[in-house]
């Protein structure tokens, strides 16, 4: 048995029917040359189900006492593990477009995981165009965070397109081989990491009270010194349509951009890749709220998770902290908006550099405690701790294969909660940055438009930095800006109605005005005929009389 940490239990406590607390991912693959799709996917499903022992905690279920989640909670091996239940094979009606795929993922992401079983599912999906298939996976956030999920996925893949495994990629045997390979590649780093983990564990057992006191003191200092750049949850968080009560149904959309394109913008502004992502998302959300006439005077704030996982730690379920970033949505100028974002993220990074991994997690947990208490009271949408979540999960910068099938895209599917109706998560994949956006279907029915607005935002930043312009923007507009031709997500934006350009609008108006005049003349003639007929009838009656 393995005990769940405070953060892990927190995700279980926060979960309800309207706010499932599982994270997921959608991966797109191209079939190996000459492979039959149905046969190939059946083979993958059978291989996945052959594991006798799975990588923890995929083979474990929750074990509680009579106190439930208020008492100790452990992971315990499930003696009745049914891999037929967890690994499922689905198909879209052919020819499946990305729009139908996203609809299916939205529906699958809506349902709660069964707490009587291990908290994960994997769906192999066939029926896509261009010899592609998809894999949608979801796992409870109490079991994995973004970094651990990335490592579990990485253990399934290989840089060798000719590699074929006999054992299940989810097996403990495969996981141990993956860990051993990482240690061989970075022996000194992992040895130091292991020693540091032992040292920190011993230290934590003796001075845990001192760490709690330190975290509390940091919180007090932050709240008292209100004039500093560091932003905190609940402080100056405006209300918007994003911050409402949510319902169980979800809407998922995805898109990819070239990594070098975002990196070039960050370099031009002397900023980090994360700052560029936040500026891109801030510009998109500003445009979305402007289009709905709902842009608040104060800037939107984003919760940005940070990994505080010790180097070499592959076993912790969750090792995360978070900062609050200003998205500059109240600033029209893209360069000034970027500077506001940089100032807030820089302050957050400097603050967390002063804390140990344990203190950072305790600090984050204490800062989010009021939000956790507001959830069962139904007040989270009245006092949102932040407006949205924007998370960057470091991915794989190589072309990867699963049993010869090339990985084309890897799109995160994350969590929304009451008061925070949209989540933007991204993952670096080979030469691309893959964005996954999930939202409450009822609160944000037009979330697919954010994809278009993100393209507008990055083009706007390029123009401000002097590295792009309108010509480049037109070149990529209307198609997915992917580095490779095969995995184009052209239909990603099919669900988003395109806005016509300014000139066609003017022409449309002039035509619209011209038509009624023609109709008016046309209608005048029938009236004259009617009048003539009436006069003729009157004359005939007079003659008869």
N, C-alpha and C positions, 0 to 999 in steps of 0.2 A: 504494500500500500504506500501511496505517496500523498502527503498533505497538500491541499490547495492553499495558496497564499492569499493575503487579504485582497489584492487586486483581482485575483481569479474569482473569489467568492463574490466580490463586488459586482462582477458581470452577471452572475447568477441572480443576485438580489435585484438588480435593475431590470431584469427581463420580465416582460408580460406579453400578452397576445398582440398588442399593438406595436410593441417594440422588441422583436426578437434580437438576441445578442450573439448572433453568429456572424462570422466573416467568411467571405468566399472569394472565388476567383474563376474567371472564364478564360480558358486557354484555347487558342485556335491552332490546328495542325494541318499540314498538307500530307496526304497519304504517300507512302513510298511508291516509286515508279512500278507500275504493273500490279499493285495490290488491289484486291477486291475489297470495297469499303465494308460491307456487312461481315465478311469473313474475317477481315483484319480486326474490326472492333470486337467481334465475338472472342477472338483470340486474346485481345487486351483484357477484356472482362474476366476471362477464365484465368489469365495469369495473375491478375490482381487478387482473385479469390483463393489462390493456392497457399497463402501465408498461414503457417501454423501459429506464429506469434508476431503481432504487429508492433510497429514502432510506438512507444508510449506517447500519449495516452489513447491512441486509436483503438486499442483492444481493451480499454478500461471503461467502466461505468462509474457513476457517482455513488459513494457510500456515505450515508449520513446516520446520525444517531436520532433518538426521539426528539431532540431539540431542532432537528431539521438544519436549515442553513445557519441558525443561530449558534449551533454547536460545531464541533470539528467536522470538516468535510474532507474526504479522501478519494483518490482514484483507486479502484480495486478491479482486478482482472475479471472480465465478464466470462463466466463459464458457459454461457449460452450464445456466444458470438455468432451471428448469422451474416456472413459476408454477402449472401444473395440480397439481403435487405439493404446493405450499405452501398454496394456497387451495382448501379442500375444502367440499363441500356435503353436509350430513347431515340426517336427519329422524328425529324420535321417532315411535313409534306413537301415533296420535291416539286420544283427546285427551291430549296430553303434559302431565303435571303437573311441578311443580318438583322433586319427588322423583326422577322419572326423568331430568330434566335434570341434577341434581346427580350422579346415578349415572354418566351419560355423561361428564360433566366429570371426575369422579374417575378414570375409566378412561383418558381421553385424557391426563390429567396424569401418569399413571403411566409412560408410555412415554418412553424416551430420544430425544432429537433426534439425527439422523444428522449426524455431524461431517464427512462428505464433502460436505455441502450447506450452504447458509446456515442458520443455527441459529434457525429460527422456523417456525410453522405458524398458519394461521387457519381456523377451522371455522364455517361458517354453518349454523345449526341451525333447521329449521322443525318444525311439528307441535305447538306450544304452544297453550294455550287463550287466549281473550280477544284474539285477533288479535296475539299477540306472537310474536317470533322472537328467537333468541339468537345471540351471536357469542362463541366461545371462542378466545382467542389465547394462544399461549405463545412465549416467546423466551428464549434462554439468558442467564443473569445476567452472563456475560462480555461480552454485547453491550449490555445495557441495565440501568439501575437503575430504581427506581420513578418518579423524576422524569422521566427521558428517555422511559420508556414512556408516561407521562401526556401528554407533549408530542406524541409520535407519534400517540396516539389523538386528542388535541385537534385536530391538523391535519386529521383526517378529518371533523370535525364542524363544525356551524355553528349560530348562534342563529336563523338564518332558515329556517323550515320549507319555504319555496318554492325554496330554492337547489338547483340541480342542476348537478353538475360534469361536464365532459367527460373530464378526465384522471383517472387512478387516484389515489385518496387516499393511496396508498403511494409515489407517484412522487416523484422528486427535484424535479420542477417544482412539485408541490403543496407540498412541504416548504419550498422556497425562498420561495414566496408566503406561507406561514405565518410564516416568520422575518421577512420584510419587513413584514408586518402588525404583528407584535409591536414592531418597531423604530419604526414610525410611531406606535404607541400610547404608547410610552415612549422617545422618542428620547434624552433626556439620560441616563437610567439605563443604556441599552444602550451609549451612547458611552463613558460612564465605565467600564462593565463591560469593554468591549473594551480600553480603555487599561490598566485594572488587570490584565487577563489577560496582555497583552503585558509589562507591568512585572514581574508575578510569574513569567512564563516566563523572562525574562532573569535575574531574581534567583535563581531556582531553579537555573539552569544554572551559576551561580558559587558558590552556598553550599549545595548539596545536602548536603554532608558535615556542615555546621553544623546543618542541619535534623534530620538523623539523630541527631546528638549530642544535640540539644535534646530530641527525642522519647525517647531512651534515658534522659536525665536525669529527665524527667518520670515515666517508668515507675518508676525507682528511688525517687524521692521518694514516689510513691503507695504503693509496697509497704512502705517503711520506716515511714511515718506511718500506722499501722494504726488509729489512733483517730479519723480524720476520717470525715465522712459519706459521702465518695465511695466507691462500691462498685465492685469490680473483678471481672472474670471469674475463676472458680474459687474465689473467696473466700466462705466460708460458704454454699456452694450445697448444699442438701439433696438427698438422693436421693428420688425418687418414681416412680410408674408412668409418668409423663411422660418420665422420663429412662432409657430403655431402648434396646436395639438395635432398629433399625427394619428394615422389609422394604419391598420395592418398591411394593406396593399402597397406594393413597391413598384417603382419605375426605374429601369436600368438602361443607361446608354453608355457608349464607349467610343474612343477615338485614339489615334496614334499621331505623334509628331516626331520628326527627326530629332535625335538627341543633340546633334551639332547645332541645330537651329536655336534651341533654347540656350545651349552653352555659349553661343556667340553673343546673344543678347546680354547674358550675365557678365561676360568678359567686357563688353562695351561699356557697361555701367559700373565696372569694378565691383561686382556683386557675386554672390554664390548662386549655384544652380537652384537651391531652394527659394532664394529671394525672387528669382525669375519666375518660378512656378507660382508663387504667391501673387506676384504682379499680374501674371496672366489670368489667374483665377479672380483676382480683385477687379480687374477690368471687365471680365465677363459678367460677374455678379452686378457690377455697377450698371452695365448696359441692360441686363435682364430686369432690374428694378426700375430703371428709367422707362423702359418699354411698357411697364405695368403702372407707371406713375406712382411708384411706391418707394422711391429712393429716400432714405432718412437723412437728416441733416448731419448726424454723427456718422463716423465711418463704421462699417461692419468689422467685427473682430472674429478671428478664426482660431480655433484650438489646433495647434500643430504638435502632434506626438513626436517625441524624441526617444530613440532607443538608448537605454542605459545598460544594455546587455554587456557583460564582461566579455572581453575577447576570448574566444574559445568555448564560451558557454552555449551549448546547443540544447540543453535540457530544460531550462526554465520555461514555464508556460508563457508568462508575461514579465517583461523587464522594460517597462516604458515609463517615461515622464512626459510632461507637455509644457509648452509655452503658449502664451496668447499673443497673436500677431495682429497688428493693425493692417487692414487691407486697403486703406486709403480710398475707399469708395466715394468719399465726399470731395475728392480732388479730381478736377477735370483733366489737368495736365498729366500725361502719362509719366514724364520724368520726375515731377514732384511727387506723384503717387509712389513711384519706385523708391524714392528717398525716404518717405514716411514708413514704408514697409521695412526697409533696411534698418532704420533706427530702432524699431520695435524688436526685430529679430535679433539684432546685435545685443541689445540689452538683455534679452532672454538667455542667449548663449553665455554671456559673461556671468550671469547670475548662477546658471547651473554648473558652470565650470568650478565653482567654489564648493559644490556639494559632492559627496560620494554617491555611488549608485544607490545605496540603501536610503540615504537622506533624500535624494531626488525623488525616489518612488514614494517615500513617506510624505514629502512636501506636496506632490501631485495628488496623492490620495486625500490629504487633509483639505486641499483647496477644492477638490471635487465633492467633498462630503456634503456640503449644503445642497448641491444639485441632486445627490442621491436621496437626500431626505425629502426634497420637494416632489420627486417623481410619484411616490405613493399617495401624496396629497393632491395630485393633479394640478400643481402650481408651476411646473417646470416651464410652461410656455409663457407664464406671467413674469418670471424672473429668469430668463435664459442666461446661463453662465458665459455663453459666446454665441455667435450667429451661425457658424458653420464649422465643419472639420475639414482640414486639408492635410493629407498625410502622404509622405513620400517614403516608399519602401525600396531600399536599394535592391536591384535585381541582378540579372546575369548579362554581362556585356559580350557574350559570344553567341554564335549560332548553335542552338541545342536541338537534340533529336530524342525521340522516345520510340524505341524499337524501329528506327529508320524513318519515322514520321517527323518532318521538320516543324519546329515550334515557330509559328508566324506572329502570334500575339498573346500577351498575358495581361488580362484586365482585372484589376481588383474589384470586388463587390463587397462593400463594407456596411456599416451600421448607421441608421438614423435613430434619433430618440426624440421624446417629447420636447418640444421647444426648439429642436434643431432638425429641420425637415430635409436637409440635403447634406451629402457627404461626398467629397472629391478625394479620391485616392489614386496615386500613380505608381507605376513600377517601371524601372528601366529594363529594357529587353533588347539585347543585341544593339542595333544602331538606333532604336526607337525609344520613345517614352510613351507608355501605354496608360491612358487615363480611363478610369471607371467612375461613373457618376451614378449614385443611387439616391433616390428621393422618395418621399411619401407621395403616392399617386394622386391623392386627393388635394394635398396642400400645394403641390407643384406639378400640375398636369402637363405643363409645357417645358419640362426640364430639358428636353432634347435640344432646345434652342441655345442652351448654354454652350453646347459644342460649337455652334457657329460663332457665338460671341467670344469664345476663347481664341478662335482663329483671328477674329478682328483684333483682339487684344494683343496677340503676339505680333501681328503685322504693324499695329500702332507703335509698339515698343521698338520694333526694327526701324521704323521711320524716324522715331525720336532719337535713336542711337546713331542714325546715319548709315545703317548697314542693309537697309531694304527700302521698300517704298510701295507705291500703288501698283507698279508693274508686277512686282513679285507677288503682291497680295492677289492680284487677278490670276496669276499663274497657278496658284494653289487653291484658289477658291472654287468650291463646287466639287472637289475631289479630296480623298483622304491623303494627307501629306505623309505617306509612308516611304521609307527608303527603298523598299522592294516592290516590284510590280505585282507579284502574285497575291500577297496578303492585303490588297487594297480594301479599305472599308468604305467603298463608295456609297453603299446604301446605309451607312451609319446615320447619315443626315437625311435619309429619305423621309423619316417621320417628322422632320422639322420643316414647316412651310417656309420657303425662301421668300425674302422680302425683295420686291422689285426695285430696280435702280431708280434714281431721281427722274431721269429723262422719260422713261416709259410711263412713269406716274403722270407727268404733265400731259403726255399724249393721250393717255387714257381719259384724263379729265376733259380735254378738249373734245374728244370723241363723244364722251358721255353727254356733254352739253349740246353737241350738234344733233344727236339723235332725237332728243325730245322735240326740237324745232321741226324736224321732218315729220315726226309723228303728229305734231299739232296740226300741220298743214293737211296731212292725210286725213285727220279726223274732221277737219273743217268741211271737206267735201261731202261726207255722208250726212252731216247736219243740214247742208243746203238741200240735198236730195229729199231729206225728210220733210223740210219746210215746204218744198215744192209739191210734194205729194199731199201734204195737209191742205194746201191752197186749192189744189185740183179737186180734192174731195169736197171742200166747202162750196166751190163753184157748182159742182154737179148736184149737190143737195139743193142749192139755190134754184137751179134750173128745174129740178123736179118739183120744188115747191111752187 
